[in-house]
Amino acid sequence: TFLKLVRIIRMLRLLRMTHIAKFADTKHAKARFRSLYIFHLEMWLLTTLGTLLTFGTLLYIFEDTEAPSIPAGMLLVLTIIGGINHVMPETLAGTITIIAVEVTGAGLLGILLILTGTMIGKSLSETK
């Protein structure tokens, strides 16, 4: 009977260790999710900066009166993405570029909202 008692205590100890392991695994899963979220935000930021540079350069090439330099073109792209479109393009290529900026800006905003909503939803489900 003594050996059976020792075996039961060992089994209870093993069950306790597996419960602690589950808790540690969920803690690591939270940290992995947060690091993955930060990685996604970094990729979104790099994509946005690349978009600003690309479209700013195109506007500098096509619309030299509205964008006299590449940084001015980037600022113009940023205002268009922000929803303030005060540009009357002079060329067809400029019109196509501005339409592409608006579509790309809407897509980038949608991606940012999805990322933020996922993080907020995950945080709310963890608190319950």
CORRA-V528875 format. One record per residue. N is the residue number from 1. PSI is psi as a letter, one per 20 degrees, with the letter a starting at -180 (none if undefined). OMEGA is omega in radians with two decimals (999 if undefined). NEAR is the number of other ideal C-beta (glycine too) atoms within 12 Angstrom. Layout:
n=<N,N>
psi=<PSI,PSI>
omega=<OMEGA,OMEGA>
near=<NEAR,NEAR>
//
This chain:
n=<1,2,3,4,5,6,7,8,9,10,11,12,13,14,15,16,17,18,19,20,21,22,23,24,25,26,27,28,29,30,31,32,33,34,35,36,37,38,39,40,41,42,43,44,45,46,47,48,49,50,51,52,53,54,55,56,57,58,59,60,61,62,63,64,65,66,67,68,69,70,71,72,73,74,75,76,77,78,79,80,81,82,83,84,85,86,87,88,89,90,91,92,93,94,95,96,97,98,99,100,101,102,103,104,105,106,107,108,109,110,111,112,113,114,115,116,117,118,119,120,121,122,123,124,125,126,127,128>
psi=<h,g,h,h,g,g,g,g,g,h,g,h,g,g,h,g,h,h,g,h,h,g,g,h,h,h,g,h,h,g,h,h,g,g,h,h,g,h,g,h,h,g,h,g,g,h,g,g,h,h,g,g,g,g,h,h,g,g,h,h,g,h,m,i,h,h,n,i,r,g,h,h,h,h,h,g,g,h,h,g,h,i,j,n,n,j,p,n,q,h,r,h,h,h,g,h,g,h,g,h,g,g,g,h,h,g,g,h,g,g,g,g,h,g,g,g,h,g,g,g,g,g,g,h,h,h,i,none>
omega=<3.11,3.12,3.08,3.12,3.11,3.12,3.11,3.12,3.10,3.11,3.10,3.11,3.11,3.09,3.11,3.13,3.12,3.08,3.09,3.12,3.08,3.13,3.12,3.13,3.10,3.10,3.10,3.12,3.09,3.14,3.10,3.13,3.14,3.13,3.08,3.09,3.12,3.08,3.13,3.09,3.09,3.11,3.09,-3.14,3.09,3.10,3.13,3.11,3.07,3.09,3.11,-3.11,-3.10,-3.11,3.05,3.08,3.12,3.10,3.07,-3.13,-3.02,-3.06,-3.06,3.09,3.12,-3.11,-3.09,3.08,-3.13,3.08,3.07,3.07,3.09,3.09,3.09,3.10,3.13,3.10,3.10,3.10,3.11,3.07,3.13,-3.12,-3.14,-3.05,2.98,-3.07,-3.12,-3.07,3.09,3.12,3.08,3.10,3.12,3.13,-3.13,3.07,3.10,3.09,-3.13,3.13,3.14,3.11,3.09,3.10,3.12,3.09,3.10,3.12,3.12,3.12,3.10,3.13,-3.12,3.11,3.10,-3.14,3.13,3.10,3.10,3.13,3.14,3.13,3.10,-3.09,-3.13,999>
near=<7,8,9,10,11,12,13,14,14,14,14,14,14,14,14,14,14,14,14,14,14,14,14,14,14,15,15,14,16,20,14,15,22,19,15,18,25,16,15,21,21,15,18,24,18,15,21,28,19,18,31,31,21,22,39,34,25,32,40,27,20,27,32,21,17,30,32,16,17,21,17,22,33,27,24,36,39,26,25,35,29,19,13,15,20,12,28,12,26,17,19,12,18,28,21,18,33,34,20,24,40,25,18,25,28,19,19,30,20,15,22,23,16,18,26,18,15,20,23,15,17,20,16,11,12,15,9,7>
//
